[in-house]
Amino acid sequence: MSTFIYMVRHGESPKEGNERTRGLTKKGQTHAKQVAEILKAEEIDVVISSPYLRSVLTVEKLAHQIGKEVLVFEDLKERKFSSEANRVSNKELLPLLERSFLEPNYALGGGESNVDCQKRAVKVLKELLTTYEEKKVVIGTHGAVMTLMMGFYDEKYDLNFLSNTSKPDIYKMEFSGHELVDVQRLWSESMGTDH
Ligand SMILES: O=C(O)[C@H](O)COP(=O)(O)O
């Protein structure tokens, strides 16, 4: 029997504000409903999330649908890009990501590198694969940390992959033990997304 990890990148969130506490826009709230609807048939066992509100809110509806609460893991938070508590603008983020995927140890002062972020998030993911062996586990997540977790198992999940993901997005990863055997995208862009 396989273990399934569903990476659910959060829905649309306001483009400004505190990284930890900004929630979902109206459209993002619709995204959360769509996520719950898509995953209804999957018979999910457990719903886990990054501590950031936009991520929790994207998977909360789904958790309640199966009679559970969202379990939050601090080390599943988005890569910390800088020392700022507020969102880094897209204009600053793109060159930072480009450099980070070429130089995985690169970080701004007060921020994390890709290597640091991948290390702490994959540690959690490995623990989850052991704790929830043969179960179906949803993880509410973010673009960079999700790509780094997926990239640990297959290097094709790189900056190009990240650039082609949407908000929200859903990837169903199938594991045999700790080995990744298959990935399917469950979100369809035709459902309306944010980039
Ligand atoms: O998923 C992500 O890329 C991060 O959480 C950033 O999302 P944002 O575009 O809402 O800032």
The ligand as a Tripos MOL2 file, in Angstrom:
@<TRIPOS>MOLECULE
LIG
   11    10     1     0     0
SMALL
NO_CHARGES

@<TRIPOS>ATOM
      1 O1          2.7300   30.3050   -2.2880 O.co2     1 LIG1
      2 C1          3.4940   31.2370   -2.3360 C.2       1 LIG1
      3 O2          4.1700   31.5010   -3.3520 O.co2     1 LIG1
      4 C2          3.7080   32.1260   -1.1490 C.3       1 LIG1
      5 O3          2.9110   31.7910   -0.0720 O.3       1 LIG1
      6 C3          3.4670   33.5600   -1.5580 C.3       1 LIG1
      7 O4          2.1430   33.7320   -1.9160 O.3       1 LIG1
      8 P1          1.5690   35.1720   -2.2660 P.3       1 LIG1
      9 O5          1.7110   35.3460   -3.7440 O.co2     1 LIG1
     10 O6          0.1800   35.2160   -1.8000 O.co2     1 LIG1
     11 O7          2.4560   36.1640   -1.5670 O.co2     1 LIG1
@<TRIPOS>BOND
     1     1     2 2
     2     2     3 1
     3     2     4 1
     4     4     5 1
     5     4     6 1
     6     6     7 1
     7     7     8 1
     8     8     9 2
     9     8    10 1
    10     8    11 1
@<TRIPOS>SUBSTRUCTURE
     1 LIG1         1 GROUP 0 **** ****
